[in-house]
Amino acid sequence: MEAEFRQKFGSEHEYTFLSLLFDDIQPDKDHKLVYDEYMAAFELALRTATALFFYRSDGYFGFEKTAKHVVFFETSSQSVADLGKEAPLTFGFCGLPTLLNRPLLEVSLNDPENAPQLAEICAALGTDYRVVQDRVGLVTPRVVCMLINEACYTLQEGTASIQDIDKSMKLGTSYPRGPFEWANLIGVGRVYDVLESLWQDTHEERYKVCPLLKTMHLRGESFRLAE
């Protein structure tokens, strides 16, 4: 994710990358230290650890009287409202592996009144963006993980092989990756987290985790792409 983050936002910014085990985090100490030194933080919850990506700027994006700290939280498996964060400017964003380095930064607002500040921040970061509803799964994670889940049902039923399903999706829909290739790159555990969170939020059958995918998640396995 560090490499993808640098690719997304470019080399003209100054970054600090920090990874902490959840059990070792001291929010008052760790977050205050870095928030006092950097203007914008991107926080990723990576199952066993949290990764913090900081962007440093000498200015305050033109609204220093309103807020000093800007925090983006990866919200594929939760909404910003669920987090209950109280940073002056808090946003959600899509930060799953392979889904960050795209022309549009997918973001959600904790407070609609912060839309003008978000525009300034994204301009300073040099990225276009698109605001989506503050819901579990945002848009892209919801769609991609649902497709992976459906592919798992197809594989579980013996309808087609992993290789055939991946090849069919790439050739038939022009997807950049097949669903199983995508699952491995995102991480089977993260795909499970998104789907389980969507199921708990909506109880819609399309998000009910396929037993095969759940088993692979519990075993810590990835899909075997080569025959």
FENLINCOR-V524458 format. One record per residue. N is the residue number from 1. RES is the residue in one small letter. PHI is phi in whole degrees, -180 to 180 (none if undefined). Layout:
{{N/RES/PHI} {N/RES/PHI}}
This chain:
{{1/m/none} {2/e/-62} {3/a/-64} {4/e/-66} {5/f/-63} {6/r/-65} {7/q/-64} {8/k/-67} {9/f/-102} {10/g/88} {11/s/-93} {12/e/-80} {13/h/-102} {14/e/-101} {15/y/-122} {16/t/-131} {17/f/-115} {18/l/-129} {19/s/-123} {20/l/-131} {21/l/-68} {22/f/-54} {23/d/-69} {24/d/-97} {25/i/-72} {26/q/-118} {27/p/-51} {28/d/-63} {29/k/-83} {30/d/-67} {31/h/-73} {32/k/-63} {33/l/-58} {34/v/-80} {35/y/-66} {36/d/-72} {37/e/-101} {38/y/-126} {39/m/-82} {40/a/-133} {41/a/-124} {42/f/-114} {43/e/-110} {44/l/-113} {45/a/-94} {46/l/-108} {47/r/68} {48/t/-108} {49/a/-150} {50/t/-116} {51/a/-112} {52/l/-113} {53/f/-116} {54/f/-114} {55/y/-111} {56/r/-107} {57/s/-140} {58/d/-78} {59/g/-105} {60/y/-122} {61/f/58} {62/g/86} {63/f/-135} {64/e/-64} {65/k/-77} {66/t/-93} {67/a/-160} {68/k/-104} {69/h/-112} {70/v/-123} {71/v/-128} {72/f/-105} {73/f/-109} {74/e/-67} {75/t/-123} {76/s/-68} {77/s/-112} {78/q/-166} {79/s/-97} {80/v/-62} {81/a/-61} {82/d/-64} {83/l/-70} {84/g/65} {85/k/-75} {86/e/-122} {87/a/-64} {88/p/-53} {89/l/-129} {90/t/-122} {91/f/-132} {92/g/-101} {93/f/-154} {94/c/-88} {95/g/-126} {96/l/-71} {97/p/-52} {98/t/79} {99/l/-109} {100/l/-89} {101/n/-82} {102/r/-132} {103/p/-56} {104/l/-105} {105/l/-84} {106/e/-86} {107/v/-132} {108/s/-131} {109/l/-105} {110/n/-78} {111/d/-134} {112/p/-55} {113/e/-70} {114/n/-89} {115/a/-58} {116/p/-62} {117/q/-67} {118/l/-61} {119/a/-61} {120/e/-67} {121/i/-63} {122/c/-66} {123/a/-64} {124/a/-67} {125/l/-79} {126/g/76} {127/t/-133} {128/d/-74} {129/y/-150} {130/r/-140} {131/v/-84} {132/v/-121} {133/q/-63} {134/d/-79} {135/r/-132} {136/v/-54} {137/g/89} {138/l/46} {139/v/-117} {140/t/-63} {141/p/-59} {142/r/-61} {143/v/-70} {144/v/-65} {145/c/-69} {146/m/-66} {147/l/-65} {148/i/-62} {149/n/-63} {150/e/-65} {151/a/-64} {152/c/-66} {153/y/-63} {154/t/-63} {155/l/-68} {156/q/-62} {157/e/-80} {158/g/77} {159/t/-70} {160/a/-156} {161/s/-85} {162/i/-57} {163/q/-64} {164/d/-67} {165/i/-66} {166/d/-61} {167/k/-65} {168/s/-63} {169/m/-68} {170/k/-72} {171/l/-78} {172/g/-82} {173/t/-121} {174/s/62} {175/y/-66} {176/p/-67} {177/r/-145} {178/g/-76} {179/p/-61} {180/f/-77} {181/e/-61} {182/w/-65} {183/a/-60} {184/n/-66} {185/l/-71} {186/i/-70} {187/g/111} {188/v/-56} {189/g/-63} {190/r/-71} {191/v/-61} {192/y/-59} {193/d/-59} {194/v/-63} {195/l/-65} {196/e/-64} {197/s/-67} {198/l/-64} {199/w/-62} {200/q/-66} {201/d/-79} {202/t/-116} {203/h/54} {204/e/-88} {205/e/-59} {206/r/-65} {207/y/-103} {208/k/-70} {209/v/-65} {210/c/-62} {211/p/-54} {212/l/-62} {213/l/-65} {214/k/-63} {215/t/-63} {216/m/-64} {217/h/-62} {218/l/-65} {219/r/-87} {220/g/69} {221/e/-100} {222/s/-115} {223/f/-80} {224/r/-85} {225/l/-82} {226/a/-90} {227/e/-74}}
